[in-house]
Amino acid sequence: MDLKGLFRDSLVSTNAQTTDRPVVRLAINVRAFDSMPGSAVALSVSWSILTPGQDKVLNGRSVVLQRVEGDDYDALVDAQSRALAAVSGDMADAIMSAIKKKPPSASGRIFEASIDAK
């Protein structure tokens, strides 16, 4: 699932645009995306989020390990997709938590979020 799909009620765009709706800005840095066919996929991503009306930046990091359930490329791509979906979920959780002003939920894997002054 992509990040856009996690925000059904919101206007989500990959292009910069001017609207009268609140804007969430993301900066994403993929630090590592390793794939081992028949074994596992490892994804490490750091990200920063600026939410509407906030004077602080939410910085986060997600590290995901997904098992590859087979020896073919379809299984590898499936594990890669699950890893990306997990990171999207972490970012969506952090965005919604920042908007609602409550701490993000724990995901059971390495997921950190901190707030810095803008």
N, C-alpha and C positions, 0 to 999 in steps of 0.2 A: 504494500500500500504506500502511496506517496503522501507527502506532507499535505498537499492540496486536498486530498481526500479526507483528511482528518478534520477539516474545517468546512463542513457542509453549509453553514449559515453565513460564511464570510466570503467577501470578495478576495480571491487569491489570484495573483498574477506573477509571472516570472519577469515581467517588464516593468521598468520604472514608469510611473504614471502619476498624474495629479488627480485626486478625487477628494470628495468631502468626507470620505470614510476614514476611520483610523487606519494607520499604516504600521505594520510590523516589519522591521528590517532585519534580515539575517545575513550573517557572514559565516561561511562554512569552510573549514580547512580539513581536508582528508589527509590525515598523517600517514596512514597505512591501510592498504586494502589487499590482503594476501589471500590467495586461493590455493588450496592443496587438494587436487582431484582425489575423490575417494576418502578424504579425511575431514577437513574443516575449512571454514572461511573465517578470517580474522579482520575486523574493521575497527580502526581507531579514528575518531573524528573529534575535533574541537570546534566550537561554534559560539557565536555571540549574537544576542538578540536585543533589539531596542524596541520596546512596546509603546503604544500610543500614550501620551501624557506622562511618561516616565522620564525622570532625569538621570536614570541609572541604566547601565548596560548589564544584562544577564549573560554571564559567561558560563559555558558548560563543556563537558567532555563526555563522550560515550565510547566505551570499548565493548565490542560485541564479538562473541565467538559462536559460530553456528556449525553444527555437524553436517557434513555432506552425506545424505542418505542414499548412496549408490556410487557406482564407479563411472557413470557417463556424464557428459557435459550438461545434460538437462538437470541432473541432480546438483551439479556445481552451481549452475545459474539459479536454481531454486534457493540454495543456501545463501547465495549473494543477495538475492531479492529479500529474503527474510532478515538478513543483517541490515540492509538499507532501511527496511520497514521499521526495525527496532530503533534505529537512530532517529527516524522521522517521528516515531512515537515519543521518544525522549524530548525532542524539540517541541512538539505539540504540547506535551505535558508542561514543559517549562513556560511556554507562551501563555497557556491558559492559567497557570499558577500565578504568573506575573500580573496578568490582567485582573485576576480575582484576589491578588495580594495574599496568597497563601503558599506554603512550601510545596515544591513538587513531590509527587509520590515516589517511593523507592521502587526500582525496577528489577532488583535481584541480580543485576550485573553492575559493572563499574559505570556509574553515572554521577557526575558531580555538577553542581551549579552554584555560582556565587554571583553577587551583585557588586559592581564597581561604579563609582561616580563617572558620569559621562564626560 
